[in-house]
Amino acid sequence: MKTLFKTIAFVFALVLTTNYASAQPPHKRKMMDKKEDRRDRKEDVKDKAEDRRDVAEDRRDRAEDIRDKREDKWDAAHNGGRRDKLEDIRDKKEDMRDAKEDKRDRMEDKRDRKEDIKDKKEDRKDRRRGSY
């Protein structure tokens, strides 16, 4: 029974010293928390910006639909309802809008790649410091 208590006390002391040795100082922990909070705020800002871009794109799409309907109505009234000419005009306009949208998408992809590279670098730095 005496050796059992000694063994339990030894294991308990070992666990306590291990926890104490592996614990980070409060200042370092506080700095890491601040860094994490900063990173979270950055991500929130990026998410909000992306949401705003999505809303703007939806608004543009709705405006485009309304514009197309209005143009169709006007063209049908003024061009004697020639569908071929109407469709050609609409296709040209749609091609221009698609080109603009493709350019916007490429820029967004480029921005995302830059962001991913920056995140990878940050993660690598954190892993090297041991604060991952």
Secondary structure in CASP SS format (residue, H / E / C, confidence):
PFRMAT SS
TARGET T0000
AUTHOR 0000-0000-0000
METHOD secondary structure of the structure
MODEL  1
M C 1.00
K H 1.00
T H 1.00
L H 1.00
F H 1.00
K H 1.00
T H 1.00
I H 1.00
A H 1.00
F H 1.00
V H 1.00
F H 1.00
A H 1.00
L H 1.00
V H 1.00
L H 1.00
T H 1.00
T H 1.00
N H 1.00
Y H 1.00
A H 1.00
S H 1.00
A C 1.00
Q C 1.00
P C 1.00
P H 1.00
H H 1.00
K H 1.00
R H 1.00
K H 1.00
M H 1.00
M H 1.00
D H 1.00
K H 1.00
K H 1.00
E H 1.00
D H 1.00
R H 1.00
R H 1.00
D H 1.00
R H 1.00
K H 1.00
E H 1.00
D H 1.00
V H 1.00
K H 1.00
D H 1.00
K H 1.00
A H 1.00
E H 1.00
D H 1.00
R H 1.00
R H 1.00
D H 1.00
V H 1.00
A H 1.00
E H 1.00
D H 1.00
R H 1.00
R H 1.00
D H 1.00
R H 1.00
A H 1.00
E H 1.00
D H 1.00
I H 1.00
R H 1.00
D H 1.00
K H 1.00
R H 1.00
E H 1.00
D H 1.00
K H 1.00
W H 1.00
D H 1.00
A H 1.00
A H 1.00
H H 1.00
N C 1.00
G C 1.00
G C 1.00
R C 1.00
R H 1.00
D H 1.00
K H 1.00
L H 1.00
E H 1.00
D H 1.00
I H 1.00
R H 1.00
D H 1.00
K H 1.00
K H 1.00
E H 1.00
D H 1.00
M H 1.00
R H 1.00
D H 1.00
A H 1.00
K H 1.00
E H 1.00
D H 1.00
K H 1.00
R H 1.00
D H 1.00
R H 1.00
M H 1.00
E H 1.00
D H 1.00
K H 1.00
R H 1.00
D H 1.00
R H 1.00
K H 1.00
E H 1.00
D H 1.00
I H 1.00
K H 1.00
D H 1.00
K H 1.00
K H 1.00
E H 1.00
D H 1.00
R H 1.00
K H 1.00
D H 1.00
R H 1.00
R H 1.00
R H 1.00
G C 1.00
S C 1.00
Y C 1.00
END
